Amino acid sequence: MIRGFLCGLDERVKVWMAVSVSAAAIYCVDPYLQAGALAVCLCLCLVCGAKRFVAGFLAVLLVMAAISLILCQVSPAKSGFTGLGVFYILVKFGPMFAMMVFIQASLNTSRFLRSLEVMRVPPQWVIPLGACLRFMPSVAAECRQIRHAMRIRGIAPTPGRLLRQPLETLSYTMVPLLVRSLFIGDELARAAVARGIEAPGPKSSLHEIGLRPSDLIVAAVWSLGLAAMLIADHLIFAASAGGQP
C-alpha cells in the first residue's frame, strides 16, 4: 500500500524530494541531522523494494565504523583520515545515492517526460533526456546478459581474470556491448519516429498529468521537514560556535 502510494506520486514531486534532500544533507553540518536524513532516504528505498541496496549500504557503513574504531585504538592520528573520513562521506552523500535508487525504482519515464512537456520545457531538453532515461536501463540489461553469457562460456570478467588478461577480458566485454548499443540506439530512434516525435504540434499522452492534493501534501510536508532540518542545523552550529543565530 505504501509502495503504491509512493510510486503513484507525481514525478515532479519525486524529483523535488530527491534534489532537495540531497542538497540539504550536503549543506548540513550536524552529523545527527545528516544521519536522520539518510535514514529517511533508506526507508524510502526499502519501501520501494531496493532491499539489496539498503543492506549493502548499511554493511559498508558498519565496516567503515568498525575500521574507524579499530584505528582509534591502534593509531588515533590516522583514524579520521581513513575509517571516519569514509564513514562521514557516506553519511553526508548517502541521501543523494539513496534517492537516486528511489527515483530509479519509482520513476515512470513516460509520465516524467509528459510532466516536463506540461511545464513547457523546450523539446531540445526533453528529447535528449528521454533518450538517456530509456537508453541506460537497456544498456544495463545488456551488460547483465553479456556477463551471464561470459560466465556460461567460462570467461567471466572476474577481477583476477582482468588482472591476468586485461585486453582479452575487456574485448570480450566491450565489443558486444558496443554492438548492442548501436542496435539499441537504432531501435529507440525507430520507436520515437513511430510515435510521432517528428510530427509538429502538441503531442497527446495516455497519462493524465496533474498535481493531486496528496502530491501537494507530500511536497509541503517534505519541504517543511527539510526547512526544520536546516533551521536546527543553523541553531546547533551557532550554539557550538558560541554565538547567537
LINDA-V974244 format. One line per field, one symbol per residue. ss: DSSP state (h for helix, s for strand, l for the rest). psi: psi as a letter, one per 30 degrees, with the letter a starting at -180 (. if undefined). burial: # if it has 9 or more other C-alpha atoms within 8 Angstrom, else .. A space follows every 10 residues. Layout:
ss = ???
psi = ???
burial = ???
This chain:
ss = lhhhhhhlll hhhhhhhhhh hhhhhhhlll hhhhhhhhhh hhhhhhhlll hhhhhhhhhh hhhhhhhhhh hhhhlhhhhl llhhhhhhhh hhhhhhhhhh hhhhhhllhh hhhhhhhhll llhhhhhhhh hhhhhhhhhh hhhhhhhhhh hhllllllhh hhhhlhhhhh hhhhhhhhhh hhhhhhhhhh hhhhllllll llllllllll llhhhhhhhh hhhhhhhhhh hhhhhhhhhh hllll
psi = eeeeeefflk eeeeeeeeee eeeeeeelek feeeeeeeee eeeeeeeggi eeeeeeeeee eeeeeeeeee feeejfffef fdeeeeeeee eefeeeeefe eeeeffkjee eeeeeeeegh kkffeeeeee eeefeeeeee eeeeeeeeee eegghkilee eeeeieeeee efeeeeeeee eeeeeeeeee eeefghffkl lkklkfkjkk kleeeeeeee eeeeeeeeee eeeeeeeeef fgak.
burial = .....##.## #.######## ##.###.#.# #.###.##.. ##.#####.# ...#...... #..######. ##...#.### .######### ######.### ###.###.#. #######... #....#...# #.###..##. .##..###.# #....##... ##...#..## .##..##..# #..##..#.. .##....... ........#. ....##.##. .##..#..## ..#######. .....
